[in-house]
């Protein structure tokens, strides 16, 4: 069975924890897109791991993880991350593979990335890690793939500094390379987990273009990144938070404003620790946007939703969610394509009673306060998608499973 997990918002939804949870029962874990701009935080007991390129399943002994064809990989960042894992006692050697079709991020891409964004009339807010440049060169057919490490003709097109940089990592990378399609077909894993990066609303085609990532964050990218056909995908799960966050510039209709919401953004950010795992930047925070979430469900064919950080609302008297947009005096329930419309949109809000109870120790759905269950039921009705998992804290054990996840949907 092949199961896909994607972010159903603007990233930072808690995918790392859920991939880690599911990886314990998977044979192979494939990260199908993105680069070192992604950040997954995983809590194992007293230890917290922050992963950027390596799939989350690496923390389980005996599991094979693959950096897929849709990724753009900075060798320096990759080997630093692997060295950090080794210091933490994680034996990764022989278990981390790289698709030979994945592209390489070269040192010059990073400065070019920052310079291009600073020169835009409306900067996107890139992380400056060269990700967009690598994807741009891939599209223009000027990129360098892992497979090209054995092609002196391709490497001769690079300047001396980039060739020198690659020479340091060349042999180590070649030892880890696989033809991902042949590898998966030949190994025929009984359970394969396909891990996305960022979120649907940052997808190059489905997201709030041009304020998006340069790769594919949507579920459709899983088959491309893993080198398998779309009919081989058996289930798709989307992760979302009990509220919304966004990093960088771009439209965010349900974002908290001080005029309307007072100090709510600071309160949510502090309780939820909403700071980037990769950049440390404070995340923009807002109400759960059900218009956007419903769009993510429809456009990705989500079989189930995974709700995280519900515990952030434990101390609130009431909570509100966005159930529509008001644009130029009219109300809308569908997610607009136009950035202009999204930037003008104000949220139509619906209130729910708070539960005023610590839910972090609850281990069954039945034990959750009625107010939490009413909130979840409304989300399910609005999105027409079941909430199959409820996360009540960062620990793996703080996970309430409502439906068997490794199943044919």
N, C-alpha and C positions, 0 to 999 in steps of 0.2 A: 504493500500500500504506500502511496505517495501523498504526503500531506503538506500543504503550503500554509505558512504563517506570514501575514503581512501587517503593516501598520495601517489602520483605518482612518487616521487623522493626518497631522502634519509631521509625523515622526515622534519619537520620545514617548511612545505609548506604554512601554513596558514589554516590548517584544523579547528582549534578552532573557527576562525571567521565564517567560512562557516557552521559549525555544529550549531553554535549559531544562525546564520541567518535562517537555515532550522528548527531549534528546535521550533521556535515560532509557526509553523504550525503542529508540530508533537504532538502525544498523549504520546508516550513513546520513550525515547532515551536510547539506549543500547551501552555502550562501550564494544566492544567484545574481546579486547586483550590488552596486555601490562601491565605495572605497573607504579610505581612512577618515572621511568626514563623518562616518556613522559612529555611534557609541552605544554599546550595550553594557549595562551595569547588572552584575549578577551577585547575589548574596548567598554564600555557602557557609552557614554557621557564623563563625567570628570573622570570616574572610570576605572581602568585597573585591570582585574582579571587574576591571573595565576593559572590554574588548572593542576593537575598532575594525580589524580586518578578519581576524580568525573567527570562524563560526563558534557559537556558544557551546556546542556539544563537545568541544575539546576537553572540558573539565571532567568528562566521564572516561575512565580508563577503558581502553579497548575500542572506543568509538572512532570511526574514520570521518574526518571532516574535509570538505572540498571547497576551495575558493573557485567559484564558477566562472563561466565564460562571460557573463555580463559585468564582472567586476573590473575595476581599474586599480592596479596594485602598486603601491610605493614599496619597493624592496627594503629600503632602510627602515620604514615604519613597521613592515612585517617582521623583520628579524629582531627588531627591538622589542616588539610585542611578544615574540616567541621566547626571547631571552628573559623577559619579565615573568612569563609563565613558568619557565624552568626554575627561576629563583623561588617561585611559590610552590615548587615541588610537583609541577605538572609535567609529566613525561609526554612530550608531543612528537618526538622523532618517529618517522614512519607512519604517523597518523594524520599529518597535514599534507594534503595534496592540492595542486593548483592546475586548473584547466589550461591547456596549452593555447587556448583561444583567448584567454584573458589578456587585457592590455596593461601596459606598464606606465606608471607615472614617473617621469624623469624630473630631476631637480629644477631645471629651468621652467617647468610648468607652473611652479608655485608662485614665483615672482610675477610671471605673466598673468596668472589668475588674479592676483591682487591688483595689478596695474590695470587690467581690463575693467575690473569692477569699479575701481576708483574713477575711471574715465567715463563711465556711463552717466548719462544725465540723471537716471534714477537707478542707483546701485541696487543690486539684488541682495547683497549681504552674504556673499560667498564666505566659506570658511578659509579660503586661501590655500587649500591643500593641493591645488592642481587638478582636482577632479574634473571640473568642467572643461579644462583644456584637453585633458586626456580623451574625454568623450567627443569633444569637437574634432580632434585629430583622427579619432576612430572613424567618425562620420565622413570626414573628407578623404579618408583612405591614406592618411599620412602617419598613423599611429604605429607603435611597436608592440607586437604581441609577445607573449612568452615563447611561442614557437619560433619567433625570429631570433632568439638567442643563439640559434644554430645556423643562422643565415648571415654570412659575412657581407653579402651584397646589401641586405637591408640595414645592417648595422653601420655600413660605410656611409649611409645617408645622414648619420648623426654627427654632431660636432664632437671635438676631441673630449671635452669635459663630460658629456653624456656617455660616450663610449667607455671612458675611464671609470665612470660611476658604475656602469653595468658590469664591467669586468670584475669588480669586487664581489658581486653577487651571482655571477653567471653560473658557475658550477653548482652552487647550492640550490639555485632555482631549478636548474635542469633535473636535479635529483628528485624534485618534488612534483614535476610536471606529469600530467596524464592527458590522454585524449578522453575527455569526460564522457562522451557518448559511448565509446568502446568500453570504458571502465564500468559504467553503470550497467550497460547491457551484459557485460561479461560477469560481473559480480552478482547481478540480480538481487539486490537487497530486498529482504522481506518488508522492511519498513524504512522509507527514506523521508527525511524531513527537509523541506525546502524553505530556507530562511530569507526573508526580504530585508531591505534596508530603507530607512526613512519611512514615509507614509504615502498613501494613495494620492493625497492632495498635493504632493510634491512630485508626482510622476510627470515625466516629460510631456505625455499626451493627455492624461486625465486630470492633471493638476492645474493650479492657478497660474498658468503660463503668462508671462515669462518668469514669474517668481517661483521657480521649481528647481529640482535637482536635474542633472543632465542625463541620468540613467533611468531605467524603469523600476518603479516602486510598486507597480500594480501586479496582480496575480498572474496576468498573462505573461509577464517576464520570467516566471519560474521555469516554464518549459524551455525557453530559449537559453537561460543561464545554466540549466542543468543538462542541456543537450538531449531532451526527451520530447516526445510529442504531447500536445495538449490533452489527448485522450488518456494519457497515462497519469493525469492528475485525478486523485480520488476524493480530495476534500480541500476546502479553502477556509481558513479561519482568519478573522480580522481582529486585531487588538486595538482597544480604545480606552481612554481614561474617563473618569467620571466628570471631568471638565475638559477644556481644550487648551492646548499650548501651541505656540509657534515660535521658531527661532529665525531671525533675519527679517528682511523686509517682505512686503507683500500684503494682500488683503486678508483681513481676519474679522469677519462680520460680528462675531460674538465676543470680541475682545473687551475686557473690563475697561471702563473709563473712570477717572477720578470724579468727574462731575456726576455721573449716574450711580457709581458703585463705591465711592469713597476709597477706603483702604483695602478693598476686597482682593485686588490683585496681589498686593504685598502679603496679605494673610495666606492666600492659597500658595503663593510661591515659597513662602517660608515653611509652611507645614509640609508641602509636597516636595520640598528640596528641588525646585525647578531651575536647575542650573545645568548647562550642557556637560555631558560626560567627556566630550571631545574638546570643546572650546572653553568651558567654564562660564560661558555667557548666560546671563539671566534670561529665562524664557518668557516670552509674552504669554499672558494667561487670560482665559475668558471662560464664559459659560459653555457647557456641553452643547455643541452645535448639532442638533439632530437632523437638520436639513443636509448638512455636509456628510454626516454619518450615513444617512439613508442613501445618498448618492454613492458613497463608497461601497455600500452593500450591493446596490443595483449594478454598478459598473464593473464589479469584480465577481459577481455571482457568489457572494459569501454564504457558506453553509452554516456558519455560527459566528457569534461575537464573543470576545473575551474582554470582560470589564475589569480594569485595574484601578487602583488608588481610590476605591470607594471610601476607605478609612479616612481620607483627607477631610471628608465632610462630617466626621464624627461629632464635632463640637458645635455644629451650626444649628441655629434655631429653624432656619428654612434654607432651601436651595432653589435655584432657578435654572431652567434650561431654555435654549433657543429652539423654538418650534416653527419659526418662519422668519422671513426677511421683509422689511418694509423698504421699498425702493421707489422714490418719487411719488409717495402717497399710496402706492399699491402694495398689497401683501403677496408674497410668493412662498411656495413650499418646495419648489425645485431649485437645485443648485445652479446658479447662472454660469454661463461660459465666459462672459465678458468681465474682465478685471475692473473695468469702469463701473459696472453695476455692483460688483462685490464691494468695491471701495465706498460706494454710496449707501450700501445696505446697513440698516440698523436692525438689531435682533428683536423679534417678537418673543416675549418671555412668558413662561408658565411656571408658577410657583408650586413647590412641593414641601411638605412638612419635613423638618429634620428629625433625626432619630435620637440625638443626644445620648449616644451610647457607644462605648468602645467595641468595635467589631473585630479588632485584630486577633482576638483569641477564638473566634467562632469558626468551627470546622464543618458545618453543614448548612445547606441552604435554608432548611426549615427553622434553624435557630436565629437567622437574621431578623432584625426588627421588621415589623410589618411595613414601616415607612420605606425601608430599603427595597423590599420586595415590590411595593407599589411603584417605586421609581423605576426598577428594572422592567416591570411589566409594561410600563408606558413606553420605554425605549423599544421593547420588542414589538409592540403594536405599531409604533411609528415607523420603524425601519423594516418591519415585516421579516425580521431575522431573529432567531432565538439567541439569547445570551447563555452560552454553554458553560462558561467558566466565570467565577467571580474571585478576584484577587483582593485579599483584605490586608495585605502587607507585603514587604519586600522579600521575606523568606520564602523558600520553596514550599515549606509546610503551610504557609498562609494562603492556601489555594483551595477553593471550593469547586469541585467538578460536578456539574449537573448532568452531564451526558458523556458517555464514552467517546473519547476523542479519536482514537485509532480505529475508525470504523468507516465503512463505505457509505458515503452520503448520497 
